Amino acid sequence: MTAAEIAEAFTDPKLANVLYHDWEAASYDEKWSISFDERCTTYARDRFAHIVGVPSRPYATALEIGCGTGFFALNLMLAGIIDFSVLTDISPGMVDVAVRQGQSLGLSVEGRVADAERLPSDDEQFDLVIGHAVLHHIPDVEQSLQEALRVLKPGGRFVFCGEPTARGDVIARQLSRATWWAASRITQLPRFRENWARTPADLTASSAAAALESVVDIHTFDPDSLARMAMRAGAIDVETVTEELTASWFGWPVRTFEAAVKPGALGFTWATFAYRTWQRLAAIDERYLARVVPDELFYNVCITGVKP
């Protein structure tokens, strides 16, 4: 990305999404520890099941909005929840990576570069529309929900997971900023610099990415307000659930710390510790804390609805 492109992107969130996600496409899986194995397949299936349950038979056709590198759709296909997926994203780079990964896994996929507010599909084409951590990037969320309903067959369902809540996002960002401030300074101390510190060029690139993140991350959501928006768009049987309270308080500092240190410095033992700890905290959040803590304090909201 050039300085001129970044400057223009600050006044055009769609351009910002294209530039930022094209730039991140090659390294996105590593950044977010995305894989297509038991770990991420279980995670994707559980997110889907938390909001709608596991279907008795696979959805024959699905369209994913904001597919990224394919994390949600491809892992749901590996879990036996979807047979065929059309992978869409406003970023051509992300679509290319997602389609290649789907084909390498032997899955039936098709890729299309698409604006979520104007999906390039005919009416009533799909049994399922999905997305993960995408609605908060879209300028007109209600229009994108209308488009999702338009391309669904009657009785078809949409499922969007991983959207930040307004209150949960404030806490996560504060924790991340504090972690970045501490880690980026501690790793520059003489005793840690050689094995732990990122290069000045890496830190500059991370700062540029963070600047664009402030543009591409447009929305946070109140669960009840998001549900009302989906109903205004025309959906019925709308439901929301929230996830990750203590898991987000742990997970965001961990992710930030991983981004602040030299790649490869932490190793497999660290990755296993981080994932297992997050799993345990997420289970506590779901089984116990969700019963007593207001839903808007959790970090993620998932939403589903049906086309009449």
N, C-alpha and C positions, 0 to 999 in steps of 0.2 A: 504494500500500500504506500502510495506517495503522500506527502504532506498535503498536497492539493486535494487528493481524494478524501483524506480524512477530514479536512476542513469542510468539504461539501457534504460529507456524510453526517456531520453534526446538525444539519438542517433537513436531512432526508433519512428518516429511520429505515426505509426500505433499502436504500442504497447502503446504509450502514450494515444492515443484516447481510446483504450480498458480500460486501467487502470483508467483513469480519469473519463470516463463516466460510467463505472461500479460502481465506488466509489460514483458518484453523483446521480445514478439512483433513489435511495430511497427518496432523498431530492430535486430533480431537480424541481419538480412542485412548491414546496414552494419557492425555491430560485428565480424562474422566474415568480411567480404568475400565473402559468398555471392552467387553469380550463377548464371544458367542459360544459359551460353554455353560456348564451347570450353574455357575455362580450368577451370571447375568440372566440366563434363561429363567432361573428360579425367581430372581428379583422382578423381572418383567411380568412373569405369570402371576406372582403374588400381588403386584400393583393392580393388575387387571382384575384379579379375583376379589380384591378388597372392595371394589366398587360394584361389580356385577356378578361375581362368582365365576366358576369355570363352566363353560358351555358343555352340553351333553354331546355335541358334535361340532366340528370346526366351522367357522364362518367361511363360506366359499370364496367370497371376494371382499377385499378390504382396501381402503385408501388411507395412507398416512399423510397427514399434514405436518410439514416441518420434520422430515424424516431424519435430518442430520446424517450420520454415517450408518443409520439403519438399526440402532440399538433396540427400539421398541418393537417395530414390526418384525424384524428378523428373528428376534428372540421369542416373540409370540408364535411365530411360525414353527420354530424349533420345539416349542412347548406343545404344539398340536392344536393351537387355538385358531389359526388362520391357514387356509390353503394357498391363496394367491393374493399378492399385495401389489398395488401401485404406490410407489414411493415418490412423494413430491416434496420439493423444498424450493424456496426462492433462490437458494445458492446452487449454481451449477456444480461447483466443486463437491458439495455434500452429496448431491444426487449421484455423481459419478462414483464416489467412494461407496455409497450404499448399494448401488446396483452391482458393482464388482464384488462386494462382499456377499451379497445375496446369491449371486451366481456361483461364487467359489464354495458356498455352503450347499449347493445343489437345490436351492429354493426357487420357486416360481415367482419372479418379480419383474416389474417394469418400472422404469424411472421417467419422471416428467418434471422439468423445471416449471414451477407454478407459484403464483401469488395466491395466498390462502383466501384473499378477498374475491378472487375470480378464478375458481378452479377450472382447469381445462378438461372437463368431463361433462357428458350429457346428463340429463336428469335421471334419477332413479337407476343408477348403475351398480351400487354397492350395497352389500349387507352390513358393512361395518365401516365407520370412519374413526381413526384413532390419531392420537398425538401425545407426545411426552415433552413437557417443558417447552411448549411452543406458543400457547396463547399469549403469554406475557411479552412475546416479541412482535405481535401483530397490532398495527395501529388501530384498526376497527374490529374489535373482537366480535361484536354482535353480527357484523356482516360476515365474518368467517364462519360463525355458527349457522347462519342462514345458508351459506354455501354448503356446509357439511350436510345440512338437512336436505338441500336440493338434490345432491348427488346420491343420497340414500334411497333405497327402495322403501315403500311403505312398510312400517314395522321394523325398519333397520335402526341400528343403534350407533350413537357416537360415544366414545370414551376418551377423555383427556385426563392425563395424570401428570403429576410433578409440577404443578403451577404454584408459584410462591404466594403465600398469604401476606397481607399488608403488615400485620404485626410480627409474624414470624420472620419476614425478610429483614425488618429493622434489626432484630437481635442477631441474625446470621451475619449481616454486613458489619455490624459493630465488632463481633467476634473475629471476623476475617481481617478487618483492618488492624485490630490489635495484634493478631498473630503475624500478619505480614510485617508490621512495624518491628516487632521483636525479632522474628526469624531473620529478616534481611539484614539486621544489624549484628546479631549474635554470630551469624555465619561469616561475617567479615572480620571477626576478631582473629588475631594471628594463629591461635591454636586450632581454629576450625576452618580457616579459609581454604586450605589446600583440598581437603576432603569433602567439604560441605557447601562452599560458596558458589553461587552462580556467577558467571562472568558479567562485567558491566554491560556488555551488549545484550545478554539475556535479560537483565533487569530493565534495560531501556525498552526492549521489545514487550516485556510484561506490562510496563507502564503504558505503552501505546495501546495494548490490548485492553487494559483496564479503562482507558479513556473511551474507547469505542463501546465497551460493555455498558457504560452509562447511557449510551444512545440506544443500543439494541434491546436492553432490558427496559421496556416501556411501562409495563403494568405490574401491580400486585393486586391481589383479590381478597375481598371479603366473601366467604363461602355463600352466604345467603344472597348477596348482591349478584354473584356469578350465576346462581341458580335462577334468579329472576330474569337475568339477561337471556339465558337459554330459553326460558319460557316465552319471553317476548319474541325471540327468533322463530318460535313455532314448535318447540319441542314439548313432548308430554313425558310423564313418568320421570321427571328430572330429579336426580339425587346427587348430593355431594358427600364426600367423606374427607377427613383431614388425616395427615400422617406426620410423623417425625417431630417430636418435641425435644426430649433429651438427645435423641439420635442426631438431630440437626445441630444442637449445641456442641456435640462432639465432632460431627462429620465436617462442618464447615471449617473449623480451625485445622483439622487434619488435612483437608484438601489444600488449604492455603499454605500450610507448612510444607507440604509436598511440592507445591509450586515454587516455594522460596528457596529450596535447596537444590544442589546440583543433581541432574537426572542420574539415577542409578545409585545414589548415595544411601538410600534407605533399605533396599533389598526386599526379598520375598518374606522374610520374617516380619518385617514391619507391615507389609501389605496384608498378611494374614491376620496380624493383631488388629489392624485398623478395621478390616472387614468384619471380623468376628465380633469385635466390640460394638460396631455399629449395628450388627444384627441383633445382639442381645438388647441393646437400648431400644431399638425399633420395636422389638417384641414387648418390652415393658410399656412403651408408649401405647401400643395398640391394645394390649390386654387389660391394662390397669389405668393408666393416666387418661386415656380417652374417655373414661367413664366420669371423670371428675373435673378435668381441665377444659375450659371453654375452647371450642374448636378453632376459633380464630387465632389462638396463640400457637397452634401447630404450624410447621413451616410449609408443608405441601397441602394443596387441595386437589382432589380428583373430582371430576364431574361426568355424569352420564345422562343421556336422554334418548328418547325414541321418536322417530318420525311417525306422525299419525297415519 
